[in-house]
Amino acid sequence: MAAGLRVVFLFPGQGAQYVGMGEDLYREYGVVREVFATASEAAGIDLETLCFRGPAEQLNLTENTQPAVLTVSWAVARVLAEHGIVPRAAAGLSLGEYTALVAAGALSFPDAVSLVRRRGRYMQEAVPPGEGAMAAVMGLSAPEVEEICRRAQKEGVVEPVNYNCPGQTVVAGHTRAVREAMRLAREAGARRVQELAVSAPFHSSLMAPARERLARDLAVVPIRDPVIGVVANVHGRYVRTAEEVRSSLEEQVDHPVRWEQCVRTLVADGVDLFVEAGPGTVLAGFCKRICPEVPVFSVGDLPSLERLVGRLLDYREEVC
């Protein structure tokens, strides 16, 4: 169906989850039920109940969130494949990079589920509760936020950890330092500054203990060369070998996510359509800020799937 179109899949990360995600696709598609059964066995938890019934407090626990979002995202990708929509390249935000690597054949789906469940636990345990925080800064440039973090360092560690799109940077670190950076950002004229409802300072240097633990798991899990292009968060370039994949996943834990650069790399390589595969619409929003000239669809349920399939049918009629 999408022949002739260069379609790139984007996979969401933590924060996209909501109770009920994937349920209508689960009822409609046998392949989704197979994905959930495989994931529940690999994670050792009932992901159907967790995703469809919650409670939200359990779904939002990092070690549960990560396999849950991965599962729904991969289920969406499998449904898209049944409609003939397959990616020429892929990228994922933080956790979503694991889904991209599954789509590229670099990781098996069960291995990815097992890895991200442990990754979530390691990240949660790296910093004691209450000692770390994250905040989004809107309306300032990345260099301005970097300078604010340097000034706030007197209160502890605080660093830019997500370069999401022009005018939006997320910072993380020790709670006192993050709040000092928030104060300085408001003084500098930020349009909006918001502390995030997260339980740890993800992707900051404070995640070094989690990186060390995950590195031991990554050293033994089977990883293959990707069969489609995957752009890595840590540097915004393609990873082409199994060893590059392994290294990028390890570094990603305590290094910033350079999402804007990831998207720009994909655009420079040629893309006709971005498809955000999984819960939420956050990545579509970022794309509209980074590259408004490239169409983007978010697919996470039956209505959004039907909209995309209908648009591609229209495209096929236009070119035939």
Backbone torsions as a table, in degrees:
resi	resn	phi	psi	omega
1	MET	NA	-40.1	-176.6
2	ALA	-97.2	20.5	-179.3
3	ALA	-59.1	136.5	-179.5
4	GLY	90.3	-20.0	176.5
5	LEU	-94.2	135.0	172.0
6	ARG	-88.7	100.5	-178.4
7	VAL	-98.2	131.4	177.4
8	VAL	-118.0	129.3	177.4
9	PHE	-90.8	138.1	173.4
10	LEU	-119.6	132.5	-175.3
11	PHE	-115.8	130.7	-175.4
12	PRO	-74.3	164.4	178.6
13	GLY	-113.5	-164.2	-179.3
14	GLN	-61.5	140.1	-175.6
15	GLY	109.7	-19.2	178.9
16	ALA	-83.3	-11.1	-172.1
17	GLN	-69.9	150.6	171.6
18	TYR	-156.2	150.1	178.7
19	VAL	-66.2	128.1	-177.6
20	GLY	105.0	-6.2	-176.1
21	MET	-64.9	132.5	177.3
22	GLY	83.3	-3.9	-171.0
23	GLU	-67.5	-42.2	-177.9
24	ASP	-68.6	-34.1	175.8
25	LEU	-68.3	-35.8	177.7
26	TYR	-60.9	-42.2	179.7
27	ARG	-68.0	-32.4	-170.9
28	GLU	-89.3	-31.2	-168.9
29	TYR	-124.0	125.3	176.6
30	GLY	-61.8	-35.0	-178.6
31	VAL	-64.0	-31.7	177.8
32	VAL	-69.5	-40.0	177.5
33	ARG	-63.5	-37.7	176.6
34	GLU	-64.0	-42.3	179.3
35	VAL	-60.4	-45.5	-178.8
36	PHE	-65.7	-39.2	179.7
37	ALA	-63.9	-44.3	178.7
38	THR	-62.0	-43.4	-177.0
39	ALA	-67.3	-41.8	-179.3
40	SER	-61.8	-40.1	178.4
41	GLU	-66.6	-42.8	-177.7
42	ALA	-68.5	-36.2	-177.6
43	ALA	-84.6	-22.4	-176.3
44	GLY	75.5	22.4	176.7
45	ILE	-138.6	158.9	179.6
46	ASP	-82.9	92.5	-175.5
47	LEU	-73.8	-26.5	175.5
48	GLU	-60.8	-51.1	179.7
49	THR	-64.4	-43.5	-178.2
50	LEU	-60.6	-46.8	-177.3
51	CYS	-74.5	-36.8	-172.2
52	PHE	-92.9	-28.1	-175.0
53	ARG	-120.9	-16.2	-179.0
54	GLY	77.3	-139.8	1.6
55	PRO	-69.4	162.9	-177.2
56	ALA	-57.0	-35.5	-178.8
57	GLU	-61.1	-37.8	178.0
58	GLN	-75.4	-41.6	179.5
59	LEU	-61.9	-33.8	-175.9
60	ASN	-82.9	-4.7	172.2
61	LEU	-67.6	128.5	-170.1
62	THR	-52.8	-42.2	-177.1
63	GLU	-71.2	-17.3	172.6
64	ASN	-91.8	-40.0	-178.0
65	THR	-57.6	-45.3	-171.9
66	GLN	-63.4	-49.9	176.2
67	PRO	-66.7	-29.7	-179.4
68	ALA	-66.9	-48.3	179.9
69	VAL	-65.8	-41.4	176.6
70	LEU	-57.7	-44.6	-177.3
71	THR	-63.7	-48.1	-179.7
72	VAL	-63.8	-40.8	-179.0
73	SER	-64.1	-43.9	179.4
74	TRP	-68.3	-36.2	176.4
75	ALA	-60.4	-42.7	177.7
76	VAL	-62.2	-43.5	179.2
77	ALA	-60.4	-39.3	178.8
78	ARG	-66.8	-38.2	177.1
79	VAL	-65.9	-43.1	177.9
80	LEU	-59.2	-39.4	178.6
81	ALA	-62.6	-36.3	177.8
82	GLU	-63.9	-23.5	176.7
83	HIS	-95.5	10.7	177.9
84	GLY	78.8	15.6	-178.8
85	ILE	-104.7	105.6	-177.9
86	VAL	-127.7	150.6	-174.9
87	PRO	-84.9	146.8	168.9
88	ARG	-86.7	-23.3	178.9
89	ALA	-156.8	170.5	-176.6
90	ALA	-155.7	159.0	172.0
91	ALA	-154.1	159.1	178.2
92	GLY	-144.2	145.9	-179.6
93	LEU	-81.5	112.3	176.8
94	SER	56.6	-112.7	175.6
95	LEU	-48.8	-37.4	-177.4
96	GLY	-61.3	-19.3	177.4
97	GLU	-63.6	-30.3	176.6
98	TYR	-65.2	-40.7	177.7
99	THR	-64.0	-41.4	178.1
100	ALA	-59.6	-39.2	-179.5
101	LEU	-71.8	-30.9	171.9
102	VAL	-64.9	-45.2	179.5
103	ALA	-61.0	-29.1	-179.2
104	ALA	-89.6	1.4	179.0
105	GLY	76.2	10.0	-179.1
106	ALA	-80.7	-32.0	177.5
107	LEU	-124.8	142.2	170.5
108	SER	-74.4	151.9	-179.3
109	PHE	-61.5	-47.0	178.4
110	PRO	-59.5	-39.8	178.6
111	ASP	-64.1	-40.1	179.8
112	ALA	-63.6	-43.0	179.0
113	VAL	-60.8	-48.0	179.4
114	SER	-60.9	-42.3	-179.3
115	LEU	-63.4	-46.6	-174.7
116	VAL	-72.8	-26.6	174.2
117	ARG	-64.5	-45.4	177.7
118	ARG	-68.5	-38.6	177.1
119	ARG	-56.5	-45.0	178.6
120	GLY	-61.3	-41.9	179.3
121	ARG	-65.9	-43.5	-179.9
122	TYR	-62.5	-41.6	-178.9
123	MET	-66.5	-39.7	179.1
124	GLN	-64.5	-38.0	-174.4
125	GLU	-85.9	-6.1	-175.2
126	ALA	-70.7	-29.8	-177.5
127	VAL	-131.4	130.6	-179.9
128	PRO	-58.4	146.0	179.7
129	PRO	-53.0	135.2	178.0
130	GLY	88.4	-14.3	-177.4
131	GLU	-90.9	-11.6	179.8
132	GLY	-127.0	154.9	-179.0
133	ALA	-152.7	166.6	174.9
134	MET	-137.1	152.4	177.6
135	ALA	-148.6	143.7	175.9
136	ALA	-96.6	134.7	178.4
137	VAL	-116.8	119.3	-179.3
138	MET	-113.2	139.0	174.1
139	GLY	95.9	3.7	173.4
140	LEU	-120.7	152.3	177.5
141	SER	-73.7	160.9	177.8
142	ALA	-58.8	-44.3	177.2
143	PRO	-61.0	-35.9	177.1
144	GLU	-63.4	-41.5	179.7
145	VAL	-68.0	-38.8	177.2
146	GLU	-60.1	-42.0	179.0
147	GLU	-66.6	-39.0	177.2
148	ILE	-61.0	-42.3	178.6
149	CYS	-63.0	-39.7	177.7
150	ARG	-61.2	-40.2	-179.6
151	ARG	-70.2	-31.2	-177.4
152	ALA	-84.2	-6.1	-175.4
153	GLN	-61.9	-18.0	178.7
154	LYS	-62.5	-19.7	179.5
155	GLU	-95.0	-3.2	-178.3
156	GLY	135.6	-167.2	179.9
157	VAL	-74.6	129.0	168.5
158	VAL	-151.7	130.0	-171.3
159	GLU	-144.1	150.6	167.7
160	PRO	-66.7	131.5	-176.9
161	VAL	-125.7	-16.3	174.9
162	ASN	-137.3	114.6	172.1
163	TYR	-96.1	86.9	-167.3
164	ASN	-78.3	-47.8	-176.5
165	CYS	-168.9	169.2	179.2
166	PRO	-55.4	125.8	178.3
167	GLY	84.3	7.2	175.9
168	GLN	-139.6	114.9	178.1
169	THR	-131.2	138.1	177.1
170	VAL	-104.3	137.3	177.2
171	VAL	-114.8	156.3	-179.6
172	ALA	-152.1	157.7	177.6
173	GLY	157.0	-152.1	176.6
174	HIS	-64.5	142.1	-173.4
175	THR	-55.0	-47.3	-178.3
176	ARG	-61.8	-40.0	-178.9
177	ALA	-70.0	-39.0	177.4
178	VAL	-62.3	-42.6	-178.9
179	ARG	-69.5	-31.7	173.6
180	GLU	-66.7	-41.0	176.5
181	ALA	-63.0	-38.0	176.7
182	MET	-61.2	-43.5	179.4
183	ARG	-62.0	-45.4	-179.8
184	LEU	-65.8	-35.2	178.6
185	ALA	-65.1	-41.3	177.1
186	ARG	-63.1	-42.2	177.7
187	GLU	-61.2	-33.4	-177.9
188	ALA	-79.9	-3.3	176.3
189	GLY	97.6	19.8	176.9
190	ALA	-57.3	139.4	179.4
191	ARG	-67.1	-36.5	179.5
192	ARG	-155.6	140.5	175.7
193	VAL	-133.5	124.0	-174.0
194	GLN	-136.8	123.1	172.0
195	GLU	-70.5	137.6	-175.2
196	LEU	-92.5	147.5	-179.8
197	ALA	-84.4	72.3	178.7
198	VAL	-126.0	165.4	-172.8
199	SER	-105.6	1.9	-178.9
200	ALA	-160.6	158.9	179.6
201	PRO	-85.3	74.8	-173.7
202	PHE	-60.2	143.2	175.9
203	HIS	68.2	6.2	173.0
204	SER	-87.8	170.4	178.6
205	SER	-65.3	-16.2	176.7
206	LEU	-68.2	-11.8	178.3
207	MET	-85.2	6.8	-178.7
208	ALA	-53.5	-41.0	177.3
209	PRO	-61.5	-35.8	177.8
210	ALA	-67.6	-39.2	177.9
211	ARG	-60.0	-44.4	-178.7
212	GLU	-61.7	-41.5	-179.5
213	ARG	-69.2	-43.0	-179.6
214	LEU	-66.4	-33.8	-179.9
215	ALA	-57.7	-36.3	179.4
216	ARG	-66.6	-36.2	177.1
217	ASP	-70.8	-43.0	-178.9
218	LEU	-64.8	-27.2	-178.4
219	ALA	-66.6	-23.2	-174.5
220	VAL	-113.1	-13.0	-178.4
221	VAL	-77.9	140.6	177.8
222	PRO	-67.1	127.3	176.3
223	ILE	-131.1	136.6	-178.6
224	ARG	-116.9	166.2	174.9
225	ASP	-65.5	134.1	178.4
226	PRO	-62.6	141.3	179.4
227	VAL	-93.6	-11.7	168.2
228	ILE	-127.5	164.5	-179.1
229	GLY	-67.3	132.0	173.7
230	VAL	-125.6	126.9	179.2
231	VAL	-96.4	129.2	-174.1
232	ALA	-90.4	143.8	-179.2
233	ASN	-60.8	-36.2	-167.8
234	VAL	-70.5	-26.3	-178.4
235	HIS	-137.8	-6.1	178.2
236	GLY	71.8	23.8	178.0
237	ARG	-122.4	166.5	178.5
238	TYR	-69.5	141.4	167.1
239	VAL	-103.5	127.6	-170.0
240	ARG	-117.3	-12.3	-179.2
241	THR	-126.6	162.2	179.1
242	ALA	-59.7	-39.3	-178.9
243	GLU	-68.7	-35.2	175.0
244	GLU	-65.4	-39.2	177.0
245	VAL	-61.3	-49.7	-177.6
246	ARG	-58.9	-46.0	-179.0
247	SER	-64.7	-41.9	-177.6
248	SER	-68.0	-37.0	178.6
249	LEU	-67.9	-35.6	177.1
250	GLU	-67.7	-49.9	-178.4
251	GLU	-62.8	-34.1	-174.5
252	GLN	-55.7	-31.2	-173.3
253	VAL	-60.2	-42.2	-176.0
254	ASP	-121.8	27.3	175.4
255	HIS	-127.0	156.8	-178.9
256	PRO	-64.6	150.3	172.7
257	VAL	-88.9	115.4	-177.5
258	ARG	-98.6	68.6	-172.5
259	TRP	-66.5	-42.8	179.8
260	GLU	-57.6	-42.5	179.3
261	GLN	-66.1	-37.4	176.6
262	CYS	-57.7	-48.2	-177.8
263	VAL	-65.9	-41.0	-179.4
264	ARG	-65.1	-35.3	176.4
265	THR	-62.9	-43.9	179.6
266	LEU	-65.2	-41.0	179.6
267	VAL	-64.7	-42.8	-179.7
268	ALA	-62.5	-29.1	-179.4
269	ASP	-83.5	-8.3	177.9
270	GLY	100.5	109.9	177.1
271	VAL	-142.5	134.0	177.5
272	ASP	-95.2	-27.9	-174.4
273	LEU	-155.7	128.6	169.7
274	PHE	-94.2	137.7	172.9
275	VAL	-122.9	115.3	173.5
276	GLU	-82.7	109.7	-173.2
277	ALA	-104.0	107.3	-178.9
278	GLY	138.9	-174.1	-177.1
279	PRO	-69.3	148.0	173.0
280	GLY	85.4	176.6	-178.0
281	THR	-134.5	16.4	-175.4
282	VAL	-60.6	-44.8	-175.9
283	LEU	-67.6	-34.0	175.2
284	ALA	-61.7	-41.0	177.5
285	GLY	-61.6	-42.5	177.7
286	PHE	-62.5	-43.8	-178.9
287	CYS	-60.1	-38.7	-179.5
288	LYS	-65.4	-25.6	176.3
289	ARG	-84.0	-32.9	-175.3
290	ILE	-83.6	-45.5	-173.3
291	CYS	-143.9	72.7	-175.6
292	PRO	-61.8	-14.7	-179.1
293	GLU	-78.1	-13.7	-177.9
294	VAL	-101.2	122.9	177.9
295	PRO	-62.4	146.8	177.8
296	VAL	-139.6	133.8	176.0
297	PHE	-118.1	138.0	171.6
298	SER	-101.8	126.9	-179.5
299	VAL	-123.8	114.7	179.8
300	GLY	-143.0	-3.3	-179.7
301	ASP	-154.8	179.3	-176.1
302	LEU	-62.1	-46.9	-179.5
303	PRO	-60.1	-42.3	-179.5
304	SER	-69.8	-33.4	175.1
305	LEU	-62.8	-45.0	-178.9
306	GLU	-64.1	-35.6	178.0
307	ARG	-64.2	-43.4	179.9
308	LEU	-66.4	-46.3	-179.5
309	VAL	-60.1	-41.4	178.1
310	GLY	-63.1	-40.8	179.7
311	ARG	-65.3	-38.8	-179.8
312	LEU	-72.8	-30.1	172.6
313	LEU	-64.0	-42.0	177.1
314	ASP	-60.6	-41.6	-179.7
315	TYR	-62.7	-42.2	-178.5
316	ARG	-63.3	-38.3	178.8
317	GLU	-68.2	-35.1	-179.0
318	GLU	-66.1	-35.0	-174.3
319	VAL	-95.4	-9.8	-179.6
320	CYS	-84.6	NA	NA
